[in-house]
């Protein structure tokens, strides 16, 4: 698998977690975008936890 295929086949998922439940989910094309979003959200609401993880694009439902 080429690097181009690997990049296009992955998306980055940010999930807002509260009391063990997912309250919000946002998808990004790059890890950098996802991390920037997480940092901004932590500044706005520091008491909420955001998890960032890579997900295969084929596993995401539209």
C-alpha positions in Angstrom: 0.0 0.0 0.0 1.4 3.4 -0.9 1.6 6.3 1.4 -1.0 8.2 -0.6 -3.5 5.3 -0.1 -2.8 5.2 3.6 -3.4 8.9 4.1 -6.6 8.9 2.1 -7.9 5.8 3.8 -7.7 7.2 7.3 -9.7 9.9 9.1 -9.3 11.3 12.6 -12.2 11.1 15.1 -12.6 13.5 18.0 -15.1 12.4 20.6 -16.3 14.4 23.6 -16.5 12.1 26.6 -18.6 12.8 29.7 -19.3 10.3 32.5 -18.1 7.5 30.1 -20.5 8.4 27.3 -19.8 10.0 23.9 -21.7 13.4 23.7 -20.2 14.7 20.5 -18.2 13.3 17.6 -16.3 15.3 14.9 -14.3 13.9 12.0 -11.2 15.4 10.4 -9.0 14.5 7.4 -5.7 15.0 9.3 -4.3 14.5 12.7 -3.2 18.1 12.9 -6.7 19.3 12.3 -8.1 17.0 15.0 -5.4 18.1 17.5 -6.0 21.8 16.8 -9.7 21.3 17.4 -9.1 19.4 20.6 -6.8 22.2 21.9 -9.4 24.8 21.0 -12.1 22.9 22.8 -10.0 22.3 25.9 -9.4 26.1 26.1 -13.2 26.8 25.8 -14.3 24.0 28.1 -11.4 22.7 30.2 -13.6 20.3 32.2 -14.6 18.2 29.2 -12.4 15.4 27.9 -11.8 14.9 24.1 -10.4 11.7 22.7 -8.6 11.7 19.4 -8.0 8.5 17.4 -7.4 7.4 13.8 -10.2 5.4 12.1 -10.2 3.7 8.7 -12.4 5.8 6.4 -14.3 2.7 5.3 -15.5 2.3 8.9 -17.2 5.7 9.0 -20.9 5.9 8.1 -22.2 9.0 6.3 
